[in-house]
Amino acid sequence: MAKKGPEAEFQDDIFKHASERGWMVMAVAPGSVRKRRLVTNFRYDGKGWPDLVCVRRERMIVIECKAKGIRALRPDQQRWQLAFIGLENVNPGIEYHILNPIDWDKIERIFA
């Protein structure tokens, strides 16, 4: 089994924190290893889909996880960011966040 990278470990930490507080959490797992990189086989417009989608009651939290010190999004991730921000504007129960491990205080507030 391949060792998890820091971003995957961070996602696991968020999952544990959120699920302990009653959130359902969904992530798309990488599909296979090609040229020593994890690759997910997306269909249609799925490329760039955020790392985690968390739902509890009337709220949906969409999270793009980044390794420590990284905030930049790829262009395909930016398209999804804009789509979710557009939804935030019409539905206050939907939130989009770019998070990395230094944001733990914010994560605790999000999932309170």
Secondary structure, 3 states (H helix, E strand, C coil): CCCCCHHHHHHHHHHHHHHCCCCEEECCCCCEEECCEEECCCCCCCCCCCCEEEEECCEEEEEEECCCCCCCCCHHHHHHHHHHHHHHHHCCCEEEEEECHHHHHHHHHHCC
